[in-house]
Every structure is written in C-alpha cells, then in structure tokens.
Amino acid sequence: MTTSQMVLGVKLRDDARFDNFHGERNADAAGRLGAICAHTAGVPVVVVCGDADTGKSHLLQAACHFAESRGDAAVCVSIAELVPFGPDALAGLEHQAVICLDDLDLVAGREEWEEAVFHLYNRVLDNGHLLIVSMSGVPGSSAFVLADLVSRLAHGLLIQLGIYRDDDRLRILMARAEQRGLVMGDEVAGFILRRAPRRLGELLGILDCLDENSLQAQRRLTIPFVKSVMGW
C-alpha cells in the first residue's frame, strides 16, 4: 500500500496531475508549484491560497503524484476528514518527503490543532522535507491565533489562485472530455457552459454523467443528447 492510500490520506485521483491542470488563469501558479516540487531545497512550506473551486486540492494531489513518480513518499490529507481523529493524527507525517494538508484553515482558532500543526512544521523542517498547505485566504488574514504558526506560514512561499473565468472553464471542460475519449464540439461545450452551475466541480460532475450515458447509449455528444440526459 502506498503512502497515498494511508487510512488518513486522500486516495489520489489519477487525473489530479500538473500536466492536466488546465486553464490559463492559474497556469503560472501550477507551474511555480511544479518547479518547487522539482527543487525543494530551502522551501520548508508552501501556502496555496484561493477561493473554493480554484483547484487547490488538484494541485496538492498533483504534488504528491509528482513526488511518487520520483520514488519519494508523499501523503495528501484532507483536514476536514482528519478532524474527527484529533490533532494527534498529524504525528508521523513528517517522515513523508512531501506532506500536503488540504483546507488547513478549517482548524484555525483551535489551540490544540494549531500547536500540532506548528510542531509538524518544525519536524518537517528538521527532516528537510516539504510541507504544502491550502487555505482560502492568505495567512495574515486567517483566523489562526498561534503567533508562531502564523509567522511560519506568512514566511512560506505563497501561491495565490484566482477564480476561473468562463473561457478557462470552457477549456477545462473540453480538455477533460478529450481525456475521456469524448468528442465535444465548441457548440456543445458552450451549450453546457451556459446551463451548468458556476462551480467547476459541478460542471465536471455533469461531464461524468454525460460520459456514463454516452457510453451506455453509444451516442456521441450532441446538444439534443445533452438535453435529454440533463433534462434541460
């Protein structure tokens, strides 16, 4: 069992890699994180900031995929899923070459958790490994109260993600369709985009549904077929 399949670790998605992080809006940010993962020396912590649906989880998982492709141990942990286990669940993570904590600000203001994250940071630093965390906002505007932790995060390398524009969402939709072997013309993609929810995750969920139905019905993606499947 690989480190990405640990009980407390997220099962990495096969499609969550640097080479399929599409969209121009955050391409530079993805490139910066990829470069850091390739040359981790002197970078103890990277803070990936952005609103929901900007690709933070994708990038953290991509960092783990990259590490594992080089034979390094890596783990990606969802803080939301870790909270029920208590802060002691962070113990031992420093032995991985790359440790990713997704949605770290969920434990902001919780003293025991903040201390546990601070001590994890120090252990990661001592081992010469890389800690990557994601947050909705920059460290200085977060609700963390442990000054030492805020200081460490604030002095980390900050990567800021922006909200996707419609042209980016269109590119992402068409690229993901192509990866699945689906032929999606511009008109069909535009039709879906005009009717789909704004959140990228929901948009890709629609693609999952269309992919499944297209396979079962042996139908290509046309506007009438999309209408019939989605009830639009």
URMO-V392634 format. One record per backbone hydrogen bond with DSSP energy under -1.0 kcal/mol. NH is the residue of the N-H (numbers start at 0). CO is the residue of the C=O. If there is no record, write none. Layout:
BEGIN
nh=<NH	NH>
co=<CO	CO>
END
This chain:
BEGIN
nh=<4	5	8	9	15	16	20	21	26	29	30	31	32	33	34	35	36	37	38	42	45	46	47	48	49	58	59	60	61	62	63	64	65	66	67	68	70	71	74	76	78	81	82	84	85	88	89	90	92	94	95	96	97	98	99	100	101	103	105	106	107	109	113	114	115	116	117	118	119	120	121	122	123	124	125	126	127	128	129	130	131	132	133	134	140	141	149	150	151	152	153	154	155	156	158	160	168	169	170	171	172	173	174	175	176	177	178	179	180	181	188	189	190	191	192	193	195	202	203	204	205	206	207	208	209	210	211	212	213	214	215	216	217	218	225	226	227	228	229	230>
co=<1	2	5	75	12	14	17	19	23	25	26	27	28	29	30	31	32	33	34	39	130	156	132	158	134	54	55	56	57	58	59	60	61	62	63	64	67	66	97	99	101	77	78	81	82	85	86	87	89	91	92	72	72	129	74	131	76	133	102	103	104	106	109	110	111	112	113	114	115	116	117	118	119	120	121	122	124	123	96	43	98	45	100	47	137	138	145	146	147	148	149	150	152	44	46	48	164	165	166	167	168	169	170	171	172	173	174	175	177	176	184	185	186	187	188	189	191	198	199	200	201	202	203	204	205	206	207	208	209	210	211	212	213	213	221	222	223	224	225	226>
END
